[in-house]
Amino acid sequence: MNISKNLNFIPFKKKKIDKKKFNFFSSILIKRNYIFDSLSSDYKDSYKKSFIIELKKFKIINLIGMGGSLLGAISIYKFLKKKIKTKFNFFDNLEHININKKKKKNTLNIIVSKSGNTLETIVNSNIIINKNQKNIFITENKNSYLLKLAKKLEATIVEHNNFIGGRYSVLSEVGMLPAELMGLDPKKFRVYDNLIKNKKFVESLIVNVSNTIELIKRKKSNSIILNYDEDSKDLFYWYQQLIAESLGKKGKGILPIISNLPRDNHSLMQLYLDGPKTNFYTFFFVNQKYINKINKDLLLNSHSYLGNQNIFDIKKSQFKATQSVFKKNNIPFRTFIVNNRSESSLGELFCFFILETILLGHALKINPYDQPKVELIKIETKKNLI
C-alpha cells in the first residue's frame, strides 16, 4: 500500500480492528504533546538560523553523546550520506580514540546529553575536546557536570527540551542542529502534520499496532528487522533503542534484532525459517539503482542469466523471494519499501516508528516515556570507580 509518495507499507496479515479500538488509538494521535510537537513543521528550535550560518565554516564536526543523543543524527548521516559533504565523526562508545587536538582548529565539537551527567559522554568529551576549539553543548538547563563544563570553557550552550527524552529527540534540536550542518532541511523531516491528515497512513499505523499486540499475545516478542539497505543499519540501531527502552518494562516488551540481508541468508535464515516460532519480521528495502553491473565476459554459461543484471536487481529478487518463502511458511511479517532517499522519506519513518512505539506503550499499559531501571547500572559503576 502506498501510504505516501515516499513510502510503501504492507502490514502483517490483515486482521480486522474494531471501531472502539481504532478510536482509542486515534484519540492518542491527535493529543498534542512535546514529542508530537517536535515532529511538526512549526516546532521552534532553541537556536537561531544565523547561528547555523556561522558554523558552516567548519570542515570537520565531532558529535559526542550516547544512545538517543546521537543515534538519530548518525542514522540521518548514513541514510542521506550522498547528499552530505561535511565530514562528521561520531563518538558513542568507550573505545581507544586517536585524535590530534592541536591540529584540528577547523573542527567543531558538539556534545549532547540531556541529563548532562552521562558518564561515557563526560569521558569522551574530556579526551576529545580542546578549549581553543569551537564547542557546543546541547543539554538541559539544569545543574549538571556538562553544563558546568560548558560554562567553564565559555562554550555555546543550546538548550535540550527537558520534556523530550533522548530516544524521541531526533527531530528536535538534538537531531536537527547536526542535520542543518549536514546541509539538510529540518522542515522536510518534520512531516507529522501532513501524515496525521493522511487516512492511509493513520489506518496503516493503527492496524500495524493492533496486529503487533496480537502477535505479542501469541508469545511472539522478538522483532527481527530484515534490512536490505546498508545505509539504513543505523536507522535501525536508533529504532532498536526506541522500542527496547520504551517498552521493556514490568516483564513486558519487544526485543528488536537487526539482521542485514542478504548476508544473513548464510548464517541466520535457517533459524528464521525452521527455528522457534517466537519471532515476527520487518522487511525493509530502498528502491535505489546501483552502479555495479555484472561483467558478462567473466560469467560461465551456467550463470548466463545474470548477464543483464546489476546489484539492485539481484537484491530485489532475493527480497521478493524471501517474502514469498515466509508467506508460504506462514511466518508473520510486514514490509517497508522506501521509494526515494530524502529528508521527507526518513522523516516519515521517524514519525511512523515513534508513533508506533507510543501507541504500543498505551496498548500494553506501560509508560513509553521513562526508563526506570537504566540508572541501576550507573549507580553500580560509580561505586566501582570511587
SULPE-V301396 format. One line per field, one symbol per residue. phi: phi as a letter, one per 40 degrees, with the letter a starting at -180 (. if undefined). burial: 1 if it has 9 or more other ideal C-beta (glycine too) atoms within 8 Angstrom, else 0. A space follows every 50 residues. Layout:
phi->???
burial->???
This chain:
phi->.ccaccbbbbcdddbcbcccccccccccccccacccccccccccccbccc ccdccccccbbcbbibfccbdccccccccbcccbbccbbbbbacacbbac cccbccbbbbbbadcgbcdccccccccccbccccbbbbaccacadccccd cccfccbbccdccbcdcbcdbcddcccdccccgbbdccccbdccccccdc ccccccccccccccccccgbbcbccccbbdcbdcdccccdcdccccbcaf gbhbccbcbcbcdcdbabcdcdcbcdcbbbbbcbabcacbccbccdcbcc dcbcccdbbbdcdcccccdccccccccccfccabbbbccacadcccdccd cdcccdccccdcccgbccbbaccccdccccccdccc
burial->00110111101100100000110111011000001111110010100000 11001001011111111111111111111100010101011100000000 10010011111111011111111110011000111111110001011111 10101111111001111111111111111111010101111110110101 11011111111111110001111111111011111111111111111010 00110111101001100010011000001111111100000001000010 00000100110101110110011011100011111111101111111111 111111111111110101000000000100110000
